[in-house]
């Protein structure tokens, strides 16, 4: 069930193993959430949890501040981007570029959020780079003033990271195209990995754009018109990134066909060269086989100059066949 009082006590939101527990001061700054703090819409709190930690998992299961339908989602059950209205609160699942150095960026990190005008409860398992950007702004005193501004800043930071990764993929594809024009084939699996990253980004960013668009159109009490306009701008910006992804996917398909054609042409040239070499040496092979049989009566067998004359004849024969192939424009 949900708590309907106007303000909350900080002790209700402090979790021992939380990643951080902060309270927005309404001026762009932040302070640690104290047990005695009063949490309301003018000074909302932000509780960020790792749902795999035992104390955080227990708090998510038992706190009366969360609707029952939000508990499983915050505990890691929800994966695809979505938004749901739950009374006065809103449940969101968002995806951000993975910033871990030992993993690929396209292995995207999921963040779940339940929020209303008084509190923000966000959970994750792996680090979310976009949240670090928002925390840095808050520590510098230039961060969000309320819950609506917090959501807009987080979505803006997530979109920035996504678009940066899309730009990196775009530059990589340009390099591949330039190399392909110079007949340089990329290493095996490189193009397939790039295409996979584009498809994974497309899979998660398309519904996330829809989430942003819905937030821009929803009449949430804790978001004002300016924040809705900003959210629509973020949705449009992510939409342009998706258009770039679609273009890159089409270009990788063209490059795959071009690589197949280049390799087929290379194989055809090698086969053609080997066929010509076989044709050049075919008459000489026939003669050497004929004169190499172990039977009597071979012409020139008893003549001392027979072998030398035979070798000269083979050279002339090979030269003649080569001249004929060149004249016939096979060479």
C-alpha positions in Angstrom: 0.0 0.0 0.0 1.1 3.6 -0.5 1.7 6.2 2.2 -0.6 9.2 1.7 1.0 11.7 4.1 2.5 14.9 2.7 6.0 14.3 4.1 8.2 11.4 5.0 10.9 10.8 7.6 14.5 10.3 6.4 14.6 7.2 8.6 12.0 5.5 6.4 14.3 5.8 3.4 17.8 5.2 4.8 19.1 1.7 3.9 22.4 0.5 5.3 23.9 -0.8 2.1 22.4 1.8 -0.3 24.7 3.0 -3.1 23.7 6.5 -1.9 20.8 8.3 -0.1 20.6 12.0 -1.0 18.1 14.8 -0.5 17.7 17.5 -3.0 17.9 21.0 -1.5 15.7 22.6 -4.2 18.5 24.9 -5.3 20.4 22.6 -7.6 22.4 21.0 -4.8 22.2 18.0 -2.6 22.9 16.8 0.9 23.1 13.4 2.6 19.7 12.0 3.7 19.6 12.2 7.5 17.2 10.1 9.6 15.7 13.2 11.0 15.2 14.9 7.6 11.7 15.8 6.4 11.1 14.6 2.9 8.5 16.4 0.9 7.9 17.8 -2.7 10.1 20.8 -2.0 13.0 18.7 -0.6 12.6 15.3 -2.3 15.0 12.4 -1.6 16.8 10.1 -4.0 17.5 6.6 -2.8 19.8 4.6 -5.1 20.0 0.8 -4.4 21.8 -2.2 -5.7 19.0 -4.7 -5.6 21.5 -7.6 -5.2 22.6 -6.3 -1.8 20.8 -8.1 1.0 19.7 -5.1 3.0 18.4 -3.3 -0.1 16.6 -6.4 -1.3 14.9 -6.8 2.2 13.9 -3.1 2.2 12.4 -3.4 -1.2 10.3 -6.4 -0.1 9.1 -4.9 3.2 8.8 -1.1 2.9 5.3 0.3 2.9 6.4 3.2 0.7 6.2 1.1 -2.5 3.2 -0.3 -4.2 3.2 -4.1 -4.4 3.3 -4.0 -8.2 6.5 -2.1 -8.1 8.5 -4.4 -5.8 9.3 -7.1 -8.4 10.2 -4.5 -11.1 12.6 -2.7 -8.7 14.1 -6.0 -7.7 15.3 -6.7 -11.3 12.4 -8.4 -12.9 11.8 -5.7 -15.5 14.3 -5.5 -18.4 12.8 -3.7 -21.4 12.2 0.1 -21.3 8.7 0.9 -20.2 6.6 3.4 -18.1 3.6 2.6 -15.9 1.4 4.9 -13.8 0.8 3.5 -10.3 -1.5 5.9 -8.5 0.4 9.1 -7.7 3.7 7.3 -8.5 5.3 6.3 -11.8 7.4 3.1 -12.5 10.1 3.3 -15.1 12.6 0.9 -16.6 15.3 2.5 -18.6 18.5 1.4 -20.4 21.9 3.0 -20.4 25.2 2.3 -22.2 27.4 0.0 -20.2 30.4 1.9 -18.9 32.4 -1.1 -17.5 35.8 -1.3 -19.1 35.7 -5.2 -19.2 32.4 -5.4 -21.1 31.0 -4.1 -24.4 29.0 -0.9 -24.3 26.1 -2.5 -26.2 25.6 -4.8 -23.2 23.2 -2.2 -21.8 22.6 -1.6 -18.1 19.0 -1.6 -16.8 17.9 1.0 -14.3 14.5 0.8 -12.6 12.9 3.8 -11.0 9.8 4.4 -8.9 9.1 8.0 -8.2 6.5 10.5 -7.1 6.8 14.2 -6.1 8.5 13.3 -2.8 10.9 10.5 -3.5 12.9 8.8 -6.1 13.8 5.1 -5.6 16.2 3.8 -8.3 17.8 0.4 -8.4 20.4 -1.3 -10.5 23.0 -4.0 -10.5 25.7 -2.6 -12.6 26.9 1.0 -12.6 24.9 3.5 -14.6 27.1 6.2 -16.1 24.2 8.7 -16.6 23.5 8.8 -12.8 27.1 9.7 -12.2 26.7 12.7 -14.4 23.6 13.8 -12.5 25.3 13.3 -9.1 28.3 15.4 -10.3 25.9 18.2 -11.3 24.2 18.0 -7.9 27.6 18.1 -6.0 28.5 21.2 -8.1 25.2 22.9 -7.3 23.9 22.8 -10.9 21.7 19.8 -10.6 17.9 19.3 -10.8 15.7 21.2 -8.4 12.9 18.6 -8.0 11.8 15.1 -9.1 10.6 16.2 -12.6 13.9 18.0 -13.3 15.8 14.9 -12.0 14.0 12.6 -14.4 14.6 15.0 -17.4 18.4 15.3 -16.5 18.7 11.5 -16.2 17.0 10.8 -19.5 19.1 13.6 -21.1 22.3 12.0 -19.8 21.3 8.6 -21.0 20.5 9.9 -24.4 23.9 11.7 -24.6 25.7 8.4 -23.8 23.6 6.5 -26.3 24.2 9.0 -29.1 27.9 9.1 -28.4 28.1 5.3 -28.8 26.0 5.5 -32.0 28.4 8.1 -33.4 31.3 5.8 -32.6 29.6 3.0 -34.5 29.0 5.3 -37.4 32.6 6.3 -37.5 33.6 2.7 -37.4 31.4 1.9 -40.4 32.9 4.8 -42.4 36.3 3.4 -41.7 35.1 -0.1 -42.9 33.7 1.4 -46.1 36.9 3.3 -46.8 39.0 0.2 -46.3 36.6 -1.8 -48.4 37.1 0.6 -51.3 40.8 -0.2 -51.0 40.0 -3.9 -51.2 40.9 -4.4 -47.5 38.6 -7.0 -45.9 37.9 -6.5 -42.2 38.9 -9.3 -39.8 36.5 -12.2 -39.5 33.6 -11.4 -37.2 34.3 -7.7 -36.9 31.5 -6.6 -39.2 29.1 -9.1 -37.6 29.9 -7.7 -34.1 29.3 -4.1 -35.3 26.0 -5.2 -36.9 25.0 -7.0 -33.6 25.7 -3.9 -31.6 23.5 -1.8 -33.9 20.7 -4.3 -33.6 20.9 -4.4 -29.8 20.9 -0.6 -29.6 17.9 -0.5 -31.9 16.0 -3.1 -29.8 16.3 -1.1 -26.6 16.4 2.5 -27.8 13.2 2.3 -29.9 11.0 1.5 -26.8 13.0 3.9 -24.7 12.1 6.7 -27.2 8.5 5.8 -26.8 8.9 6.0 -23.0 10.3 9.5 -23.4 7.5 10.5 -25.7 4.9 9.2 -23.3 6.5 11.1 -20.4 6.3 14.2 -22.5 2.6 13.8 -23.1 1.5 12.5 -19.6 0.1 15.0 -17.2 2.3 14.1 -14.2 1.7 16.3 -11.3 5.4 16.6 -10.5 6.4 17.6 -14.1 5.8 21.1 -15.4 5.3 22.2 -19.1 8.9 23.2 -19.5 10.1 19.8 -18.4 7.6 18.1 -20.7 9.0 20.1 -23.6 12.5 19.1 -22.7 11.4 15.5 -22.5 9.9 15.7 -26.0 13.2 17.2 -27.3 15.1 14.3 -25.7 12.7 11.8 -27.4 13.3 13.6 -30.8 17.0 13.5 -30.3 16.9 9.8 -29.5 14.7 9.3 -32.6 17.4 10.9 -34.7 19.9 8.5 -33.2 17.5 5.6 -34.1 17.4 6.9 -37.7 21.2 6.8 -37.7 21.1 3.2 -36.5 18.7 2.2 -39.2 21.0 3.8 -41.8 24.0 2.0 -40.4 22.3 -1.4 -40.3 21.5 -0.9 -44.0 25.0 0.1 -44.8 26.4 -3.0 -43.0 24.1 -5.2 -45.2 25.6 -3.5 -48.3 29.1 -4.0 -47.0 28.4 -7.7 -46.3 27.3 -8.1 -49.9 30.3 -6.2 -51.2 32.7 -8.3 -49.1 31.1 -11.5 -50.4 31.6 -10.1 -54.0 35.2 -9.1 -53.4 36.0 -12.5 -51.9 34.2 -14.3 -54.8 36.1 -12.2 -57.3 39.4 -13.0 -55.6 38.6 -16.7 -55.6 37.6 -16.5 -59.3 40.9 -14.8 -60.2 42.9 -17.5 -58.4 40.9 -20.2 -60.1 41.4 -18.6 -63.5 45.2 -18.2 -62.9 45.5 -21.9 -61.9 43.5 -22.9 -65.0 45.8 -20.9 -67.2 48.9 -22.4 -65.6 47.5 -25.9 -66.1 46.8 -25.0 -69.8 50.4 -23.7 -70.3 52.0 -26.9 -68.9 49.5 -29.4 -70.2 51.3 -30.1 -73.5 54.7 -30.4 -71.8 53.2 -32.7 -69.2 51.8 -34.9 -71.9 55.2 -35.1 -73.6 57.2 -35.8 -70.4 54.7 -38.5 -69.6 55.0 -40.0 -73.0 58.8 -40.0 -73.0 59.0 -41.2 -69.5 57.4 -44.6 -70.1 59.8 -47.5 -69.4 59.6 -49.0 -72.9 62.2 -49.4 -75.6 62.2 -47.5 -78.9 61.9 -43.9 -77.5 63.2 -41.5 -80.1 66.6 -40.0 -79.2 67.1 -42.4 -76.3 70.6 -43.4 -77.6 71.6 -40.0 -78.8 73.7 -37.9 -76.3 72.0 -34.6 -77.3 68.5 -36.1 -77.1 67.7 -34.9 -73.6 69.0 -31.4 -74.3 67.0 -31.2 -77.5 63.9 -32.5 -75.7 64.2 -29.8 -73.0 64.6 -27.0 -75.6 61.5 -28.4 -77.4 59.5 -28.2 -74.1 60.6 -24.6 -73.5 59.6 -23.6 -77.0 56.3 -25.4 -76.6 55.5 -23.6 -73.3 56.5 -20.3 -74.9 54.2 -21.0 -77.9 51.2 -21.8 -75.7 51.8 -18.7 -73.6 52.0 -16.6 -76.7 48.8 -18.1 -78.0 47.0 -17.4 -74.7 48.2 -13.8 -74.7 47.1 -13.3 -78.3 43.7 -14.8 -77.5 43.5 -12.2 -74.6 43.3 -15.0 -72.0 46.4 -13.6 -70.3 
